[in-house]
Amino acid sequence: METQIKQDAQKIERVLTEMGRVLVGQSAVTKRLMMAMISGGHVLLEGLPGLAKTTSIKSLGQVCSLNFKRIQFTPDLLPADLIGTQIYDPRNAEFKVRKGPVFAHLVLADEINRAPAKVQSALLEAMEERQVTIGDQTWALDEPFLVMATQNPVEQEGTYPLPEAQIDRFLFKLKITYTSAEDEVEIIKRVANRQDIELQKVITRQDIIGMRETLDKIYVSEKIPHYIVNIVYATRAPKERGFADLAQFIEYGASPRSSIHLDRVARVNALFEGRAFVTPQDIKDICMDILRHRVKLTYEAEAENIKPEDIISKILDRVDVP
């Protein structure tokens, strides 16, 4: 078991190293994308244009031998543009199915909040059910299946914000900012030198599916689920959990899905580090990205410029660690 975990950890390290040949200053994003793919979740990425969001997921596909599709969400987009449609063939007098771009291992939903609710729902249904229905036929999506949806945090005019129930279906919500000055100098040099780096294929989809099977064998102490629930319940019932000072700032807390995700991704974090067991630190390492979009704040919190990250940090500092 330990040998298998170490081998998987080495493969993961090679993937991240290979992606680092193309991406500069985005190691945290690439790590989370890899985590989401292994755990079977999806990623909501919030960041300004030009921060290598497309390059990140495209590079992941190249390194992992997976196919990649990009969908630009616009107000006039239709569900059929996403999942596909039936086309009538007059020669054979029958309908044929033309599959949409959602039929890929890695899907980039660029500016998902630009499309109306019915299009968002079509994608989110595919994310949750791992299948698409066109006409009277249901098609299972290939595994691994990862959606990375992006949204611009600044330009909100003419957008359709994702409802909280739909946002909850994303495993991670990542916020990326500009790279450091040193990293940006390196980016300029690479572009100026026209460095066309060809990424090597490091692992296959069978390796990823094998890693998912390894996760089930990683040991989780009985204390870890209690620690997860104590954190999640502190966001739901802060007064009952000794966080009365935070109650006025929380409208509602994280869902049961977040508890499941914390357990699953904690195992992935242990796998990344080559361990056959989960520690409380694994929970802390991934907690912020899993909970930040699941804690809804009140108007009082917004008035005092309190963010979900502030609430989660205080909870992590004060919940007893097993």
C-alpha positions as CSV (number, residue, x, y, z in Angstrom):
1,M,0.0,0.0,0.0
2,E,2.7,2.5,1.0
3,T,4.7,1.6,-2.2
4,Q,1.6,2.3,-4.3
5,I,1.1,5.7,-2.6
6,K,4.7,6.7,-3.1
7,Q,4.5,5.7,-6.7
8,D,1.4,7.8,-7.2
9,A,2.9,10.7,-5.3
10,Q,5.9,10.6,-7.7
11,K,3.7,10.6,-10.7
12,I,1.8,13.6,-9.4
13,E,5.0,15.5,-8.7
14,R,6.1,14.8,-12.3
15,V,2.8,16.2,-13.6
16,L,3.2,19.4,-11.6
17,T,6.8,19.8,-12.6
18,E,6.0,19.3,-16.3
19,M,3.2,21.9,-16.1
20,G,5.6,24.3,-14.4
21,R,7.7,24.4,-17.6
22,V,4.9,26.4,-19.2
23,L,3.1,28.1,-16.3
24,V,4.9,30.7,-14.3
25,G,3.7,31.6,-10.8
26,Q,0.6,29.5,-10.9
27,S,1.7,26.4,-8.9
28,A,-1.2,26.7,-6.4
29,V,-3.8,26.6,-9.2
30,T,-2.2,23.7,-11.0
31,K,-2.0,21.8,-7.7
32,R,-5.7,22.4,-7.0
33,L,-6.7,21.4,-10.6
34,M,-4.8,18.1,-10.2
35,M,-6.5,17.6,-6.8
36,A,-9.9,18.2,-8.3
37,M,-9.3,15.8,-11.1
38,I,-8.2,13.0,-8.8
39,S,-11.0,13.5,-6.4
40,G,-13.7,13.8,-9.2
41,G,-14.7,17.4,-8.5
42,H,-14.9,20.6,-10.4
43,V,-13.3,24.0,-10.0
44,L,-14.7,27.6,-10.0
45,L,-11.9,30.0,-10.8
46,E,-12.3,33.7,-10.1
47,G,-9.7,36.0,-11.6
48,L,-9.0,38.8,-14.0
49,P,-8.3,38.2,-17.7
50,G,-4.8,37.2,-18.8
51,L,-3.8,35.1,-15.8
52,A,-3.2,31.8,-17.7
53,K,-6.5,30.2,-16.8
54,T,-6.9,28.6,-20.2
55,T,-3.2,27.6,-20.4
56,S,-3.5,25.9,-17.0
57,I,-6.2,23.4,-17.9
58,K,-5.0,22.9,-21.4
59,S,-1.5,22.0,-20.1
60,L,-3.1,19.6,-17.6
61,G,-4.8,17.8,-20.5
62,Q,-1.6,17.6,-22.5
63,V,0.4,16.2,-19.6
64,C,-2.3,13.7,-18.5
65,S,-3.2,12.5,-22.1
66,L,-6.7,13.9,-21.8
67,N,-8.8,15.8,-24.4
68,F,-9.8,19.4,-23.8
69,K,-12.6,21.6,-24.9
70,R,-13.2,25.3,-24.3
71,I,-16.7,26.9,-24.3
72,Q,-17.0,30.7,-24.3
73,F,-20.2,31.5,-22.5
74,T,-22.2,34.4,-24.0
75,P,-25.8,35.7,-23.4
76,D,-27.1,34.1,-26.6
77,L,-25.7,30.6,-25.9
78,L,-28.2,27.8,-25.9
79,P,-28.1,24.5,-24.0
80,A,-27.8,22.6,-27.3
81,D,-24.6,24.6,-28.0
82,L,-23.2,23.0,-24.9
83,I,-24.5,19.4,-24.7
84,G,-25.3,18.8,-28.3
85,T,-28.5,18.3,-30.3
86,Q,-30.4,16.0,-32.7
87,I,-30.0,16.7,-36.5
88,Y,-32.4,15.3,-39.0
89,D,-30.9,13.3,-41.8
90,P,-33.3,13.4,-44.8
91,R,-31.5,10.7,-46.7
92,N,-32.1,8.1,-44.0
93,A,-35.2,9.7,-42.6
94,E,-33.8,9.7,-39.0
95,F,-32.4,11.9,-36.4
96,K,-28.7,11.7,-35.6
97,V,-27.0,13.0,-32.4
98,R,-24.3,15.6,-32.7
99,K,-22.5,15.7,-29.4
100,G,-21.5,19.1,-27.9
101,P,-18.2,20.3,-26.4
102,V,-19.2,19.0,-23.0
103,F,-18.1,15.5,-24.2
104,A,-14.5,15.9,-23.2
105,H,-12.3,15.0,-20.2
106,L,-11.5,18.6,-19.4
107,V,-13.9,21.4,-20.1
108,L,-13.2,25.1,-19.7
109,A,-16.4,27.1,-19.1
110,D,-15.1,30.5,-19.7
111,E,-17.0,33.3,-18.0
112,I,-19.8,31.0,-17.0
113,N,-21.8,33.9,-15.5
114,R,-22.2,35.4,-19.0
115,A,-24.8,32.8,-20.0
116,P,-28.4,32.6,-18.8
117,A,-29.6,30.2,-16.1
118,K,-30.8,27.5,-18.5
119,V,-27.4,27.1,-20.0
120,Q,-25.7,27.2,-16.6
121,S,-28.1,24.5,-15.5
122,A,-27.3,22.3,-18.5
123,L,-23.6,22.3,-17.6
124,L,-24.1,21.9,-13.9
125,E,-26.4,18.9,-14.5
126,A,-23.7,17.3,-16.5
127,M,-21.2,18.0,-13.7
128,E,-23.4,16.4,-11.1
129,E,-24.9,13.5,-12.9
130,R,-21.9,12.7,-15.2
131,Q,-24.3,12.2,-18.0
132,V,-26.2,14.1,-20.8
133,T,-29.6,13.4,-22.3
134,I,-30.2,14.4,-25.9
135,G,-33.6,13.6,-27.1
136,D,-34.5,10.1,-25.8
137,Q,-30.9,9.0,-25.5
138,T,-28.7,9.3,-22.4
139,W,-24.9,9.4,-22.8
140,A,-22.5,8.8,-20.0
141,L,-19.5,11.2,-19.9
142,D,-16.0,9.7,-19.9
143,E,-14.0,9.7,-16.7
144,P,-12.1,11.7,-15.6
145,F,-14.4,14.6,-16.2
146,L,-13.4,18.0,-14.9
147,V,-15.1,21.3,-15.5
148,M,-13.1,24.5,-14.7
149,A,-15.6,27.4,-14.8
150,T,-14.2,31.0,-14.7
151,Q,-15.8,34.3,-13.9
152,N,-14.5,37.9,-13.9
153,P,-14.7,39.4,-10.4
154,V,-14.8,43.0,-11.7
155,E,-17.0,43.4,-14.8
156,Q,-20.4,42.3,-13.5
157,E,-22.7,44.3,-15.9
158,G,-24.8,42.0,-18.0
159,T,-24.0,38.9,-16.1
160,Y,-26.1,36.1,-14.6
161,P,-24.7,35.2,-11.1
162,L,-24.6,31.6,-10.2
163,P,-27.2,30.6,-7.6
164,E,-25.8,29.4,-4.3
165,A,-27.3,25.9,-4.8
166,Q,-25.3,25.6,-8.1
167,I,-22.1,27.1,-6.7
168,D,-22.2,24.4,-4.0
169,R,-21.6,21.8,-6.7
170,F,-18.1,23.1,-7.3
171,L,-15.4,21.3,-5.2
172,F,-13.1,24.3,-5.1
173,K,-13.5,28.0,-5.6
174,L,-10.1,29.5,-6.3
175,K,-9.1,33.2,-6.4
176,I,-6.1,34.0,-8.4
177,T,-4.3,37.3,-8.5
178,Y,-1.4,38.8,-10.5
179,T,1.9,37.1,-10.4
180,S,4.9,38.6,-8.7
181,A,7.2,41.1,-10.5
182,E,9.9,38.5,-10.9
183,D,7.5,36.0,-12.4
184,E,6.2,38.6,-14.8
185,V,9.7,39.3,-16.0
186,E,10.1,35.6,-16.7
187,I,6.9,35.5,-18.7
188,I,8.0,38.4,-20.8
189,K,11.3,36.7,-21.6
190,R,9.6,33.5,-22.6
191,V,7.2,35.3,-24.9
192,A,9.9,37.5,-26.4
193,N,12.1,34.4,-27.1
194,R,9.1,32.6,-28.6
195,Q,9.8,29.6,-26.5
196,D,7.4,26.9,-27.8
197,I,7.6,24.3,-25.1
198,E,6.2,20.9,-26.0
199,L,4.8,19.2,-22.9
200,Q,5.5,15.5,-22.4
201,K,2.7,13.1,-21.5
202,V,3.5,11.9,-18.0
203,I,0.4,9.9,-17.0
204,T,-2.7,8.4,-18.6
205,R,-6.4,8.4,-17.6
206,Q,-5.9,4.8,-16.3
207,D,-3.3,6.2,-13.8
208,I,-5.9,8.8,-12.6
209,I,-8.6,6.2,-12.1
210,G,-6.0,4.0,-10.3
211,M,-5.3,7.0,-8.0
212,R,-9.0,7.3,-7.2
213,E,-9.0,3.6,-6.1
214,T,-5.9,4.3,-3.9
215,L,-7.8,7.1,-2.1
216,D,-10.2,4.6,-0.6
217,K,-7.4,2.7,1.0
218,I,-5.9,5.8,2.8
219,Y,-6.4,5.5,6.5
220,V,-8.7,8.1,8.2
221,S,-8.8,8.1,12.0
222,E,-12.3,8.2,13.6
223,K,-11.4,11.7,15.0
224,I,-10.9,13.2,11.6
225,P,-14.7,13.1,10.5
226,H,-15.6,14.6,13.9
227,Y,-13.0,17.4,13.3
228,I,-14.5,18.0,9.8
229,V,-18.1,18.2,11.2
230,N,-17.0,20.6,14.0
231,I,-15.6,23.0,11.4
232,V,-18.7,22.7,9.1
233,Y,-21.2,23.0,11.9
234,A,-19.4,26.1,13.2
235,T,-20.5,27.8,10.0
236,R,-24.1,26.6,10.3
237,A,-24.7,27.1,14.1
238,P,-22.0,29.4,15.3
239,K,-23.8,30.2,18.6
240,E,-24.2,26.5,19.5
241,R,-20.5,25.8,18.7
242,G,-19.1,28.7,20.8
243,F,-18.8,31.3,18.0
244,A,-21.5,33.7,19.1
245,D,-19.4,36.6,18.0
246,L,-19.6,35.4,14.4
247,A,-23.3,34.6,14.3
248,Q,-24.3,38.1,13.1
249,F,-22.0,37.8,10.1
250,I,-23.2,34.4,8.8
251,E,-26.5,34.1,6.9
252,Y,-26.1,30.4,6.3
253,G,-23.2,27.9,6.4
254,A,-21.7,25.1,4.5
255,S,-23.7,22.1,3.2
256,P,-23.2,18.4,3.9
257,R,-21.6,18.2,0.5
258,S,-18.7,20.2,1.9
259,S,-18.1,17.7,4.6
260,I,-17.9,14.9,2.0
261,H,-15.5,17.0,0.0
262,L,-13.3,17.8,2.9
263,D,-12.9,14.1,3.7
264,R,-12.2,13.2,0.0
265,V,-9.7,16.0,-0.7
266,A,-7.9,15.4,2.6
267,R,-7.1,12.0,1.3
268,V,-5.8,13.5,-1.9
269,N,-3.7,15.9,0.0
270,A,-2.2,13.0,1.9
271,L,-1.5,11.2,-1.4
272,F,0.2,14.3,-2.7
273,E,2.6,14.1,0.2
274,G,3.1,10.3,-0.1
275,R,1.3,9.4,3.2
276,A,-1.1,6.5,3.8
277,F,-3.0,8.4,6.5
278,V,-4.8,11.7,6.9
279,T,-3.9,14.3,9.5
280,P,-5.7,17.4,10.8
281,Q,-3.3,19.5,8.8
282,D,-4.6,18.0,5.6
283,I,-8.0,19.5,6.5
284,K,-6.5,22.9,7.2
285,D,-4.6,22.9,4.0
286,I,-7.6,22.5,1.8
287,C,-10.4,23.9,4.0
288,M,-10.4,27.5,2.6
289,D,-10.8,26.6,-1.0
290,I,-13.6,24.2,-0.2
291,L,-15.6,26.4,2.1
292,R,-15.2,30.0,0.9
293,H,-18.0,29.7,-1.7
294,R,-20.3,27.8,0.7
295,V,-20.4,30.4,3.6
296,K,-23.0,33.1,2.8
297,L,-22.4,36.3,4.7
298,T,-25.0,38.9,6.0
299,Y,-25.2,42.6,5.0
300,E,-23.6,43.4,8.4
301,A,-20.5,41.4,7.3
302,E,-20.3,43.2,3.9
303,A,-20.7,46.6,5.7
304,E,-17.7,45.8,7.9
305,N,-15.8,44.5,4.9
306,I,-15.6,41.0,6.4
307,K,-15.0,38.2,3.9
308,P,-15.8,34.4,4.1
309,E,-12.0,33.8,4.3
310,D,-12.0,35.8,7.6
311,I,-14.8,33.8,9.1
312,I,-13.2,30.4,8.1
313,S,-9.8,31.5,9.4
314,K,-11.3,32.3,12.8
315,I,-13.1,29.0,12.9
316,L,-10.0,27.0,12.1
317,D,-8.0,28.9,14.7
318,R,-10.5,28.1,17.5
319,V,-11.9,24.6,16.7
320,D,-10.1,22.0,18.8
321,V,-7.6,20.0,16.7
322,P,-7.6,16.2,17.5
